[in-house]
Amino acid sequence: MLVRVEDNDNPENALISAIYPSIQENFDSAEYITKSAILAPKNKTVDMLNGKLIELFPGPDKTNGNRNSHLLSS
C-alpha cells in the first residue's frame, strides 16, 4: 500500500494516522494492532515510529524487564 503524506511537517505522524486511524480507540485490541504494519528499512526508524505509537497509548509508561537479563550479565 502506498501512503501519500500530505503533512510534510510531520510525516511520521501522518503515516501512523494513515495506517492506524483509530489507534487511540483500539489501543487495547490486539487484532486491530496486528492486522496492519509499518515497515521501515532501518532499526533507528522502527524505534522512532514505535516510540511515537507508544506515546499515543493512554495511561502511564510501563517497562517490563528482560527475563533473560541474568544471561546477558555473564
mmJSON file of the N, C-alpha and C atoms, coordinates in Angstrom:
{"data_MODEL":{"atom_site":{
"group_PDB":["ATOM","ATOM","ATOM","ATOM","ATOM","ATOM","ATOM","ATOM","ATOM","ATOM","ATOM","ATOM","ATOM","ATOM","ATOM","ATOM","ATOM","ATOM","ATOM","ATOM","ATOM","ATOM","ATOM","ATOM","ATOM","ATOM","ATOM","ATOM","ATOM","ATOM","ATOM","ATOM","ATOM","ATOM","ATOM","ATOM","ATOM","ATOM","ATOM","ATOM","ATOM","ATOM","ATOM","ATOM","ATOM","ATOM","ATOM","ATOM","ATOM","ATOM","ATOM","ATOM","ATOM","ATOM","ATOM","ATOM","ATOM","ATOM","ATOM","ATOM","ATOM","ATOM","ATOM","ATOM","ATOM","ATOM","ATOM","ATOM","ATOM","ATOM","ATOM","ATOM","ATOM","ATOM","ATOM","ATOM","ATOM","ATOM","ATOM","ATOM","ATOM","ATOM","ATOM","ATOM","ATOM","ATOM","ATOM","ATOM","ATOM","ATOM","ATOM","ATOM","ATOM","ATOM","ATOM","ATOM","ATOM","ATOM","ATOM","ATOM","ATOM","ATOM","ATOM","ATOM","ATOM","ATOM","ATOM","ATOM","ATOM","ATOM","ATOM","ATOM","ATOM","ATOM","ATOM","ATOM","ATOM","ATOM","ATOM","ATOM","ATOM","ATOM","ATOM","ATOM","ATOM","ATOM","ATOM","ATOM","ATOM","ATOM","ATOM","ATOM","ATOM","ATOM","ATOM","ATOM","ATOM","ATOM","ATOM","ATOM","ATOM","ATOM","ATOM","ATOM","ATOM","ATOM","ATOM","ATOM","ATOM","ATOM","ATOM","ATOM","ATOM","ATOM","ATOM","ATOM","ATOM","ATOM","ATOM","ATOM","ATOM","ATOM","ATOM","ATOM","ATOM","ATOM","ATOM","ATOM","ATOM","ATOM","ATOM","ATOM","ATOM","ATOM","ATOM","ATOM","ATOM","ATOM","ATOM","ATOM","ATOM","ATOM","ATOM","ATOM","ATOM","ATOM","ATOM","ATOM","ATOM","ATOM","ATOM","ATOM","ATOM","ATOM","ATOM","ATOM","ATOM","ATOM","ATOM","ATOM","ATOM","ATOM","ATOM","ATOM","ATOM","ATOM","ATOM","ATOM","ATOM","ATOM","ATOM","ATOM","ATOM","ATOM","ATOM","ATOM","ATOM","ATOM","ATOM","ATOM","ATOM","ATOM"],
"id":[1,2,3,4,5,6,7,8,9,10,11,12,13,14,15,16,17,18,19,20,21,22,23,24,25,26,27,28,29,30,31,32,33,34,35,36,37,38,39,40,41,42,43,44,45,46,47,48,49,50,51,52,53,54,55,56,57,58,59,60,61,62,63,64,65,66,67,68,69,70,71,72,73,74,75,76,77,78,79,80,81,82,83,84,85,86,87,88,89,90,91,92,93,94,95,96,97,98,99,100,101,102,103,104,105,106,107,108,109,110,111,112,113,114,115,116,117,118,119,120,121,122,123,124,125,126,127,128,129,130,131,132,133,134,135,136,137,138,139,140,141,142,143,144,145,146,147,148,149,150,151,152,153,154,155,156,157,158,159,160,161,162,163,164,165,166,167,168,169,170,171,172,173,174,175,176,177,178,179,180,181,182,183,184,185,186,187,188,189,190,191,192,193,194,195,196,197,198,199,200,201,202,203,204,205,206,207,208,209,210,211,212,213,214,215,216,217,218,219,220,221,222],
"type_symbol":["N","C","C","N","C","C","N","C","C","N","C","C","N","C","C","N","C","C","N","C","C","N","C","C","N","C","C","N","C","C","N","C","C","N","C","C","N","C","C","N","C","C","N","C","C","N","C","C","N","C","C","N","C","C","N","C","C","N","C","C","N","C","C","N","C","C","N","C","C","N","C","C","N","C","C","N","C","C","N","C","C","N","C","C","N","C","C","N","C","C","N","C","C","N","C","C","N","C","C","N","C","C","N","C","C","N","C","C","N","C","C","N","C","C","N","C","C","N","C","C","N","C","C","N","C","C","N","C","C","N","C","C","N","C","C","N","C","C","N","C","C","N","C","C","N","C","C","N","C","C","N","C","C","N","C","C","N","C","C","N","C","C","N","C","C","N","C","C","N","C","C","N","C","C","N","C","C","N","C","C","N","C","C","N","C","C","N","C","C","N","C","C","N","C","C","N","C","C","N","C","C","N","C","C","N","C","C","N","C","C","N","C","C","N","C","C","N","C","C","N","C","C"],
"label_atom_id":["N","CA","C","N","CA","C","N","CA","C","N","CA","C","N","CA","C","N","CA","C","N","CA","C","N","CA","C","N","CA","C","N","CA","C","N","CA","C","N","CA","C","N","CA","C","N","CA","C","N","CA","C","N","CA","C","N","CA","C","N","CA","C","N","CA","C","N","CA","C","N","CA","C","N","CA","C","N","CA","C","N","CA","C","N","CA","C","N","CA","C","N","CA","C","N","CA","C","N","CA","C","N","CA","C","N","CA","C","N","CA","C","N","CA","C","N","CA","C","N","CA","C","N","CA","C","N","CA","C","N","CA","C","N","CA","C","N","CA","C","N","CA","C","N","CA","C","N","CA","C","N","CA","C","N","CA","C","N","CA","C","N","CA","C","N","CA","C","N","CA","C","N","CA","C","N","CA","C","N","CA","C","N","CA","C","N","CA","C","N","CA","C","N","CA","C","N","CA","C","N","CA","C","N","CA","C","N","CA","C","N","CA","C","N","CA","C","N","CA","C","N","CA","C","N","CA","C","N","CA","C","N","CA","C","N","CA","C","N","CA","C","N","CA","C","N","CA","C","N","CA","C","N","CA","C","N","CA","C"],
"label_alt_id":[null,null,null,null,null,null,null,null,null,null,null,null,null,null,null,null,null,null,null,null,null,null,null,null,null,null,null,null,null,null,null,null,null,null,null,null,null,null,null,null,null,null,null,null,null,null,null,null,null,null,null,null,null,null,null,null,null,null,null,null,null,null,null,null,null,null,null,null,null,null,null,null,null,null,null,null,null,null,null,null,null,null,null,null,null,null,null,null,null,null,null,null,null,null,null,null,null,null,null,null,null,null,null,null,null,null,null,null,null,null,null,null,null,null,null,null,null,null,null,null,null,null,null,null,null,null,null,null,null,null,null,null,null,null,null,null,null,null,null,null,null,null,null,null,null,null,null,null,null,null,null,null,null,null,null,null,null,null,null,null,null,null,null,null,null,null,null,null,null,null,null,null,null,null,null,null,null,null,null,null,null,null,null,null,null,null,null,null,null,null,null,null,null,null,null,null,null,null,null,null,null,null,null,null,null,null,null,null,null,null,null,null,null,null,null,null,null,null,null,null,null,null],
"label_comp_id":["MET","MET","MET","LEU","LEU","LEU","VAL","VAL","VAL","ARG","ARG","ARG","VAL","VAL","VAL","GLU","GLU","GLU","ASP","ASP","ASP","ASN","ASN","ASN","ASP","ASP","ASP","ASN","ASN","ASN","PRO","PRO","PRO","GLU","GLU","GLU","ASN","ASN","ASN","ALA","ALA","ALA","LEU","LEU","LEU","ILE","ILE","ILE","SER","SER","SER","ALA","ALA","ALA","ILE","ILE","ILE","TYR","TYR","TYR","PRO","PRO","PRO","SER","SER","SER","ILE","ILE","ILE","GLN","GLN","GLN","GLU","GLU","GLU","ASN","ASN","ASN","PHE","PHE","PHE","ASP","ASP","ASP","SER","SER","SER","ALA","ALA","ALA","GLU","GLU","GLU","TYR","TYR","TYR","ILE","ILE","ILE","THR","THR","THR","LYS","LYS","LYS","SER","SER","SER","ALA","ALA","ALA","ILE","ILE","ILE","LEU","LEU","LEU","ALA","ALA","ALA","PRO","PRO","PRO","LYS","LYS","LYS","ASN","ASN","ASN","LYS","LYS","LYS","THR","THR","THR","VAL","VAL","VAL","ASP","ASP","ASP","MET","MET","MET","LEU","LEU","LEU","ASN","ASN","ASN","GLY","GLY","GLY","LYS","LYS","LYS","LEU","LEU","LEU","ILE","ILE","ILE","GLU","GLU","GLU","LEU","LEU","LEU","PHE","PHE","PHE","PRO","PRO","PRO","GLY","GLY","GLY","PRO","PRO","PRO","ASP","ASP","ASP","LYS","LYS","LYS","THR","THR","THR","ASN","ASN","ASN","GLY","GLY","GLY","ASN","ASN","ASN","ARG","ARG","ARG","ASN","ASN","ASN","SER","SER","SER","HIS","HIS","HIS","LEU","LEU","LEU","LEU","LEU","LEU","SER","SER","SER","SER","SER","SER"],
"label_asym_id":["A","A","A","A","A","A","A","A","A","A","A","A","A","A","A","A","A","A","A","A","A","A","A","A","A","A","A","A","A","A","A","A","A","A","A","A","A","A","A","A","A","A","A","A","A","A","A","A","A","A","A","A","A","A","A","A","A","A","A","A","A","A","A","A","A","A","A","A","A","A","A","A","A","A","A","A","A","A","A","A","A","A","A","A","A","A","A","A","A","A","A","A","A","A","A","A","A","A","A","A","A","A","A","A","A","A","A","A","A","A","A","A","A","A","A","A","A","A","A","A","A","A","A","A","A","A","A","A","A","A","A","A","A","A","A","A","A","A","A","A","A","A","A","A","A","A","A","A","A","A","A","A","A","A","A","A","A","A","A","A","A","A","A","A","A","A","A","A","A","A","A","A","A","A","A","A","A","A","A","A","A","A","A","A","A","A","A","A","A","A","A","A","A","A","A","A","A","A","A","A","A","A","A","A","A","A","A","A","A","A","A","A","A","A","A","A","A","A","A","A","A","A"],
"label_entity_id":["1","1","1","1","1","1","1","1","1","1","1","1","1","1","1","1","1","1","1","1","1","1","1","1","1","1","1","1","1","1","1","1","1","1","1","1","1","1","1","1","1","1","1","1","1","1","1","1","1","1","1","1","1","1","1","1","1","1","1","1","1","1","1","1","1","1","1","1","1","1","1","1","1","1","1","1","1","1","1","1","1","1","1","1","1","1","1","1","1","1","1","1","1","1","1","1","1","1","1","1","1","1","1","1","1","1","1","1","1","1","1","1","1","1","1","1","1","1","1","1","1","1","1","1","1","1","1","1","1","1","1","1","1","1","1","1","1","1","1","1","1","1","1","1","1","1","1","1","1","1","1","1","1","1","1","1","1","1","1","1","1","1","1","1","1","1","1","1","1","1","1","1","1","1","1","1","1","1","1","1","1","1","1","1","1","1","1","1","1","1","1","1","1","1","1","1","1","1","1","1","1","1","1","1","1","1","1","1","1","1","1","1","1","1","1","1","1","1","1","1","1","1"],
"label_seq_id":[1,1,1,2,2,2,3,3,3,4,4,4,5,5,5,6,6,6,7,7,7,8,8,8,9,9,9,10,10,10,11,11,11,12,12,12,13,13,13,14,14,14,15,15,15,16,16,16,17,17,17,18,18,18,19,19,19,20,20,20,21,21,21,22,22,22,23,23,23,24,24,24,25,25,25,26,26,26,27,27,27,28,28,28,29,29,29,30,30,30,31,31,31,32,32,32,33,33,33,34,34,34,35,35,35,36,36,36,37,37,37,38,38,38,39,39,39,40,40,40,41,41,41,42,42,42,43,43,43,44,44,44,45,45,45,46,46,46,47,47,47,48,48,48,49,49,49,50,50,50,51,51,51,52,52,52,53,53,53,54,54,54,55,55,55,56,56,56,57,57,57,58,58,58,59,59,59,60,60,60,61,61,61,62,62,62,63,63,63,64,64,64,65,65,65,66,66,66,67,67,67,68,68,68,69,69,69,70,70,70,71,71,71,72,72,72,73,73,73,74,74,74],
"pdbx_PDB_ins_code":[null,null,null,null,null,null,null,null,null,null,null,null,null,null,null,null,null,null,null,null,null,null,null,null,null,null,null,null,null,null,null,null,null,null,null,null,null,null,null,null,null,null,null,null,null,null,null,null,null,null,null,null,null,null,null,null,null,null,null,null,null,null,null,null,null,null,null,null,null,null,null,null,null,null,null,null,null,null,null,null,null,null,null,null,null,null,null,null,null,null,null,null,null,null,null,null,null,null,null,null,null,null,null,null,null,null,null,null,null,null,null,null,null,null,null,null,null,null,null,null,null,null,null,null,null,null,null,null,null,null,null,null,null,null,null,null,null,null,null,null,null,null,null,null,null,null,null,null,null,null,null,null,null,null,null,null,null,null,null,null,null,null,null,null,null,null,null,null,null,null,null,null,null,null,null,null,null,null,null,null,null,null,null,null,null,null,null,null,null,null,null,null,null,null,null,null,null,null,null,null,null,null,null,null,null,null,null,null,null,null,null,null,null,null,null,null,null,null,null,null,null,null],
"Cartn_x":[0.846,0.0,0.897,0.601,1.315,0.515,1.202,0.542,1.063,0.169,0.537,0.528,1.671,1.808,1.636,0.578,0.277,0.919,1.2,1.753,3.276,3.936,5.387,6.076,5.371,5.96,6.048,5.18,5.16,4.808,5.686,5.357,5.189,5.906,5.775,4.378,3.865,2.512,1.469,1.701,0.767,0.744,1.904,1.984,1.25,1.503,0.834,-0.683,-1.14,-2.581,-3.197,-2.433,-2.949,-3.058,-2.09,-2.086,-2.973,-2.962,-3.75,-4.646,-5.697,-6.521,-7.285,-7.514,-8.283,-7.46,-6.173,-5.296,-5.7,-6.13,-6.478,-7.757,-8.644,-9.865,-9.644,-8.633,-8.41,-7.054,-6.446,-5.109,-5.045,-6.167,-6.173,-6.646,-6.795,-7.239,-6.034,-5.624,-4.51,-4.834,-6.077,-6.479,-6.3,-6.724,-6.588,-5.118,-4.309,-2.906,-2.137,-2.442,-1.673,-2.172,-3.304,-3.788,-3.057,-2.295,-1.527,-0.105,0.782,2.172,2.797,3.773,4.582,5.977,6.447,7.779,8.756,9.947,10.988,12.314,13.202,14.456,15.516,15.382,16.423,15.825,16.545,16.081,15.872,16.698,16.568,15.19,14.734,13.419,12.314,12.477,11.486,11.349,12.473,12.443,11.723,11.982,11.345,9.83,9.411,7.983,7.309,7.97,7.415,7.231,8.212,8.112,6.921,6.713,5.57,4.24,4.18,2.961,2.692,3.715,3.546,3.058,3.516,3.052,1.552,0.956,-0.481,-1.323,-0.72,-1.462,-1.725,-2.952,-3.248,-2.62,-2.512,-2.007,-0.524,-0.034,1.381,2.282,3.515,4.506,4.831,5.11,5.482,6.566,7.637,8.72,8.816,8.756,8.907,10.368,10.866,12.257,12.463,13.686,14.059,14.202,13.453,13.519,14.876,15.613,16.919,18.064,17.807,18.849,20.01,19.756,20.852,21.839,21.367,22.251,23.144,22.662,23.424,24.569,24.45,25.492,26.62,26.493,27.529,28.733],
"Cartn_y":[-1.163,0.0,1.233,2.157,3.423,4.461,5.14,6.164,7.521,8.357,9.717,10.586,11.183,12.018,13.468,14.083,15.472,16.436,15.933,16.764,16.656,17.534,17.488,17.893,18.593,18.995,17.833,16.848,15.732,14.437,13.967,12.8,11.515,11.374,10.159,10.043,11.136,11.111,10.911,11.482,11.287,9.819,9.18,7.753,6.909,7.177,6.435,6.624,7.835,8.1,7.383,7.247,6.554,5.046,4.466,3.026,2.626,3.44,3.168,4.368,4.595,5.793,5.836,4.695,4.648,4.051,4.333,3.708,4.07,5.289,5.687,5.011,4.667,3.963,2.456,1.948,0.499,0.058,0.877,0.57,-0.768,-1.217,-2.458,-3.66,-3.488,-4.576,-5.146,-6.33,-6.981,-7.207,-7.53,-7.757,-6.487,-5.35,-4.079,-3.749,-3.886,-3.502,-4.45,-5.735,-6.703,-6.903,-6.315,-6.501,-5.607,-4.633,-3.736,-3.626,-3.153,-2.972,-1.839,-1.2,-0.194,-0.785,-0.925,-1.468,-0.337,-0.479,0.532,-0.18,0.416,-0.257,-0.24,0.625,0.74,0.641,-0.026,-0.164,1.188,2.155,3.5,4.083,3.894,4.381,3.604,2.291,1.454,1.895,2.118,2.547,3.89,4.812,6.125,6.001,5.214,5.028,4.31,3.298,2.61,3.58,4.45,5.448,6.371,6.81,7.685,6.952,5.678,4.9,4.711,4.387,4.174,5.442,6.603,7.869,8.072,7.421,7.554,6.717,5.727,4.866,5.609,5.516,6.191,5.455,6.153,5.545,5.788,5.405,5.629,4.672,5.096,4.236,3.062,1.925,0.727,0.01,-0.345,-1.083,-2.449,-3.476,-4.836,-5.234,-5.87,-6.313,-7.502,-7.722,-8.856,-10.076,-11.108,-12.32,-12.991,-12.722,-13.345,-12.398,-11.326,-10.338,-10.947,-11.976,-12.611,-13.297,-13.699,-14.314,-13.291,-12.06,-11.012,-10.509,-10.605,-10.074,-11.075,-12.274,-13.306,-13.094],
"Cartn_z":[0.0,0.0,0.0,-0.811,-0.872,-0.089,0.834,1.647,1.212,0.731,0.342,1.597,1.871,3.059,2.655,3.154,2.834,3.837,5.041,6.102,6.091,5.36,5.254,6.547,7.438,8.707,9.687,9.545,10.468,9.721,8.834,8.007,8.811,9.931,10.733,11.32,11.865,12.425,11.336,10.155,9.043,8.626,8.612,8.27,9.311,10.58,11.648,11.556,11.31,11.19,9.995,8.92,7.737,7.968,8.66,8.881,10.058,11.113,12.321,12.631,11.835,12.018,13.343,13.957,15.212,16.351,16.375,17.371,18.795,19.031,20.398,20.886,19.987,20.368,20.459,19.763,19.665,20.207,21.075,21.57,22.306,22.868,23.634,22.819,21.511,20.636,19.876,20.26,19.572,18.097,17.809,16.42,15.584,16.119,15.391,15.136,16.156,16.037,15.121,15.165,14.384,12.954,12.599,11.221,10.222,10.717,9.858,10.388,9.546,9.968,9.166,9.781,9.098,8.982,7.766,7.531,7.291,7.853,7.679,7.454,6.665,6.321,7.416,8.402,9.427,10.824,11.727,13.113,13.776,13.439,14.016,13.695,12.481,12.062,12.756,12.853,13.539,14.996,15.681,17.079,17.232,16.319,16.377,16.171,15.181,14.927,16.096,16.661,17.826,18.983,19.192,20.256,20.058,18.822,18.526,18.742,18.366,18.588,20.074,20.84,22.274,22.96,22.501,23.073,22.909,21.916,21.668,22.623,23.273,24.187,25.491,26.021,27.284,28.465,29.577,30.799,30.99,32.167,32.474,31.696,31.497,30.839,31.744,31.134,31.887,31.108,31.792,31.167,31.821,31.007,31.516,31.413,32.444,32.442,31.523,31.15,30.314,31.207,30.936,31.763,31.663,30.603,30.407,30.739,31.462,31.73,32.499,33.307,34.034,33.086,31.914,30.924,30.252,30.132,29.474,30.332,31.646,32.529,32.78,32.261,32.474,31.602],
"occupancy":[1.0,1.0,1.0,1.0,1.0,1.0,1.0,1.0,1.0,1.0,1.0,1.0,1.0,1.0,1.0,1.0,1.0,1.0,1.0,1.0,1.0,1.0,1.0,1.0,1.0,1.0,1.0,1.0,1.0,1.0,1.0,1.0,1.0,1.0,1.0,1.0,1.0,1.0,1.0,1.0,1.0,1.0,1.0,1.0,1.0,1.0,1.0,1.0,1.0,1.0,1.0,1.0,1.0,1.0,1.0,1.0,1.0,1.0,1.0,1.0,1.0,1.0,1.0,1.0,1.0,1.0,1.0,1.0,1.0,1.0,1.0,1.0,1.0,1.0,1.0,1.0,1.0,1.0,1.0,1.0,1.0,1.0,1.0,1.0,1.0,1.0,1.0,1.0,1.0,1.0,1.0,1.0,1.0,1.0,1.0,1.0,1.0,1.0,1.0,1.0,1.0,1.0,1.0,1.0,1.0,1.0,1.0,1.0,1.0,1.0,1.0,1.0,1.0,1.0,1.0,1.0,1.0,1.0,1.0,1.0,1.0,1.0,1.0,1.0,1.0,1.0,1.0,1.0,1.0,1.0,1.0,1.0,1.0,1.0,1.0,1.0,1.0,1.0,1.0,1.0,1.0,1.0,1.0,1.0,1.0,1.0,1.0,1.0,1.0,1.0,1.0,1.0,1.0,1.0,1.0,1.0,1.0,1.0,1.0,1.0,1.0,1.0,1.0,1.0,1.0,1.0,1.0,1.0,1.0,1.0,1.0,1.0,1.0,1.0,1.0,1.0,1.0,1.0,1.0,1.0,1.0,1.0,1.0,1.0,1.0,1.0,1.0,1.0,1.0,1.0,1.0,1.0,1.0,1.0,1.0,1.0,1.0,1.0,1.0,1.0,1.0,1.0,1.0,1.0,1.0,1.0,1.0,1.0,1.0,1.0,1.0,1.0,1.0,1.0,1.0,1.0,1.0,1.0,1.0,1.0,1.0,1.0],
"B_iso_or_equiv":[0.0,0.0,0.0,0.0,0.0,0.0,0.0,0.0,0.0,0.0,0.0,0.0,0.0,0.0,0.0,0.0,0.0,0.0,0.0,0.0,0.0,0.0,0.0,0.0,0.0,0.0,0.0,0.0,0.0,0.0,0.0,0.0,0.0,0.0,0.0,0.0,0.0,0.0,0.0,0.0,0.0,0.0,0.0,0.0,0.0,0.0,0.0,0.0,0.0,0.0,0.0,0.0,0.0,0.0,0.0,0.0,0.0,0.0,0.0,0.0,0.0,0.0,0.0,0.0,0.0,0.0,0.0,0.0,0.0,0.0,0.0,0.0,0.0,0.0,0.0,0.0,0.0,0.0,0.0,0.0,0.0,0.0,0.0,0.0,0.0,0.0,0.0,0.0,0.0,0.0,0.0,0.0,0.0,0.0,0.0,0.0,0.0,0.0,0.0,0.0,0.0,0.0,0.0,0.0,0.0,0.0,0.0,0.0,0.0,0.0,0.0,0.0,0.0,0.0,0.0,0.0,0.0,0.0,0.0,0.0,0.0,0.0,0.0,0.0,0.0,0.0,0.0,0.0,0.0,0.0,0.0,0.0,0.0,0.0,0.0,0.0,0.0,0.0,0.0,0.0,0.0,0.0,0.0,0.0,0.0,0.0,0.0,0.0,0.0,0.0,0.0,0.0,0.0,0.0,0.0,0.0,0.0,0.0,0.0,0.0,0.0,0.0,0.0,0.0,0.0,0.0,0.0,0.0,0.0,0.0,0.0,0.0,0.0,0.0,0.0,0.0,0.0,0.0,0.0,0.0,0.0,0.0,0.0,0.0,0.0,0.0,0.0,0.0,0.0,0.0,0.0,0.0,0.0,0.0,0.0,0.0,0.0,0.0,0.0,0.0,0.0,0.0,0.0,0.0,0.0,0.0,0.0,0.0,0.0,0.0,0.0,0.0,0.0,0.0,0.0,0.0,0.0,0.0,0.0,0.0,0.0,0.0],
"pdbx_formal_charge":[null,null,null,null,null,null,null,null,null,null,null,null,null,null,null,null,null,null,null,null,null,null,null,null,null,null,null,null,null,null,null,null,null,null,null,null,null,null,null,null,null,null,null,null,null,null,null,null,null,null,null,null,null,null,null,null,null,null,null,null,null,null,null,null,null,null,null,null,null,null,null,null,null,null,null,null,null,null,null,null,null,null,null,null,null,null,null,null,null,null,null,null,null,null,null,null,null,null,null,null,null,null,null,null,null,null,null,null,null,null,null,null,null,null,null,null,null,null,null,null,null,null,null,null,null,null,null,null,null,null,null,null,null,null,null,null,null,null,null,null,null,null,null,null,null,null,null,null,null,null,null,null,null,null,null,null,null,null,null,null,null,null,null,null,null,null,null,null,null,null,null,null,null,null,null,null,null,null,null,null,null,null,null,null,null,null,null,null,null,null,null,null,null,null,null,null,null,null,null,null,null,null,null,null,null,null,null,null,null,null,null,null,null,null,null,null,null,null,null,null,null,null],
"auth_seq_id":[1,1,1,2,2,2,3,3,3,4,4,4,5,5,5,6,6,6,7,7,7,8,8,8,9,9,9,10,10,10,11,11,11,12,12,12,13,13,13,14,14,14,15,15,15,16,16,16,17,17,17,18,18,18,19,19,19,20,20,20,21,21,21,22,22,22,23,23,23,24,24,24,25,25,25,26,26,26,27,27,27,28,28,28,29,29,29,30,30,30,31,31,31,32,32,32,33,33,33,34,34,34,35,35,35,36,36,36,37,37,37,38,38,38,39,39,39,40,40,40,41,41,41,42,42,42,43,43,43,44,44,44,45,45,45,46,46,46,47,47,47,48,48,48,49,49,49,50,50,50,51,51,51,52,52,52,53,53,53,54,54,54,55,55,55,56,56,56,57,57,57,58,58,58,59,59,59,60,60,60,61,61,61,62,62,62,63,63,63,64,64,64,65,65,65,66,66,66,67,67,67,68,68,68,69,69,69,70,70,70,71,71,71,72,72,72,73,73,73,74,74,74],
"auth_comp_id":["MET","MET","MET","LEU","LEU","LEU","VAL","VAL","VAL","ARG","ARG","ARG","VAL","VAL","VAL","GLU","GLU","GLU","ASP","ASP","ASP","ASN","ASN","ASN","ASP","ASP","ASP","ASN","ASN","ASN","PRO","PRO","PRO","GLU","GLU","GLU","ASN","ASN","ASN","ALA","ALA","ALA","LEU","LEU","LEU","ILE","ILE","ILE","SER","SER","SER","ALA","ALA","ALA","ILE","ILE","ILE","TYR","TYR","TYR","PRO","PRO","PRO","SER","SER","SER","ILE","ILE","ILE","GLN","GLN","GLN","GLU","GLU","GLU","ASN","ASN","ASN","PHE","PHE","PHE","ASP","ASP","ASP","SER","SER","SER","ALA","ALA","ALA","GLU","GLU","GLU","TYR","TYR","TYR","ILE","ILE","ILE","THR","THR","THR","LYS","LYS","LYS","SER","SER","SER","ALA","ALA","ALA","ILE","ILE","ILE","LEU","LEU","LEU","ALA","ALA","ALA","PRO","PRO","PRO","LYS","LYS","LYS","ASN","ASN","ASN","LYS","LYS","LYS","THR","THR","THR","VAL","VAL","VAL","ASP","ASP","ASP","MET","MET","MET","LEU","LEU","LEU","ASN","ASN","ASN","GLY","GLY","GLY","LYS","LYS","LYS","LEU","LEU","LEU","ILE","ILE","ILE","GLU","GLU","GLU","LEU","LEU","LEU","PHE","PHE","PHE","PRO","PRO","PRO","GLY","GLY","GLY","PRO","PRO","PRO","ASP","ASP","ASP","LYS","LYS","LYS","THR","THR","THR","ASN","ASN","ASN","GLY","GLY","GLY","ASN","ASN","ASN","ARG","ARG","ARG","ASN","ASN","ASN","SER","SER","SER","HIS","HIS","HIS","LEU","LEU","LEU","LEU","LEU","LEU","SER","SER","SER","SER","SER","SER"],
"auth_asym_id":["A","A","A","A","A","A","A","A","A","A","A","A","A","A","A","A","A","A","A","A","A","A","A","A","A","A","A","A","A","A","A","A","A","A","A","A","A","A","A","A","A","A","A","A","A","A","A","A","A","A","A","A","A","A","A","A","A","A","A","A","A","A","A","A","A","A","A","A","A","A","A","A","A","A","A","A","A","A","A","A","A","A","A","A","A","A","A","A","A","A","A","A","A","A","A","A","A","A","A","A","A","A","A","A","A","A","A","A","A","A","A","A","A","A","A","A","A","A","A","A","A","A","A","A","A","A","A","A","A","A","A","A","A","A","A","A","A","A","A","A","A","A","A","A","A","A","A","A","A","A","A","A","A","A","A","A","A","A","A","A","A","A","A","A","A","A","A","A","A","A","A","A","A","A","A","A","A","A","A","A","A","A","A","A","A","A","A","A","A","A","A","A","A","A","A","A","A","A","A","A","A","A","A","A","A","A","A","A","A","A","A","A","A","A","A","A","A","A","A","A","A","A"],
"auth_atom_id":["N","CA","C","N","CA","C","N","CA","C","N","CA","C","N","CA","C","N","CA","C","N","CA","C","N","CA","C","N","CA","C","N","CA","C","N","CA","C","N","CA","C","N","CA","C","N","CA","C","N","CA","C","N","CA","C","N","CA","C","N","CA","C","N","CA","C","N","CA","C","N","CA","C","N","CA","C","N","CA","C","N","CA","C","N","CA","C","N","CA","C","N","CA","C","N","CA","C","N","CA","C","N","CA","C","N","CA","C","N","CA","C","N","CA","C","N","CA","C","N","CA","C","N","CA","C","N","CA","C","N","CA","C","N","CA","C","N","CA","C","N","CA","C","N","CA","C","N","CA","C","N","CA","C","N","CA","C","N","CA","C","N","CA","C","N","CA","C","N","CA","C","N","CA","C","N","CA","C","N","CA","C","N","CA","C","N","CA","C","N","CA","C","N","CA","C","N","CA","C","N","CA","C","N","CA","C","N","CA","C","N","CA","C","N","CA","C","N","CA","C","N","CA","C","N","CA","C","N","CA","C","N","CA","C","N","CA","C","N","CA","C","N","CA","C","N","CA","C","N","CA","C","N","CA","C","N","CA","C"],
"pdbx_PDB_model_num":[1,1,1,1,1,1,1,1,1,1,1,1,1,1,1,1,1,1,1,1,1,1,1,1,1,1,1,1,1,1,1,1,1,1,1,1,1,1,1,1,1,1,1,1,1,1,1,1,1,1,1,1,1,1,1,1,1,1,1,1,1,1,1,1,1,1,1,1,1,1,1,1,1,1,1,1,1,1,1,1,1,1,1,1,1,1,1,1,1,1,1,1,1,1,1,1,1,1,1,1,1,1,1,1,1,1,1,1,1,1,1,1,1,1,1,1,1,1,1,1,1,1,1,1,1,1,1,1,1,1,1,1,1,1,1,1,1,1,1,1,1,1,1,1,1,1,1,1,1,1,1,1,1,1,1,1,1,1,1,1,1,1,1,1,1,1,1,1,1,1,1,1,1,1,1,1,1,1,1,1,1,1,1,1,1,1,1,1,1,1,1,1,1,1,1,1,1,1,1,1,1,1,1,1,1,1,1,1,1,1,1,1,1,1,1,1,1,1,1,1,1,1]
}}}
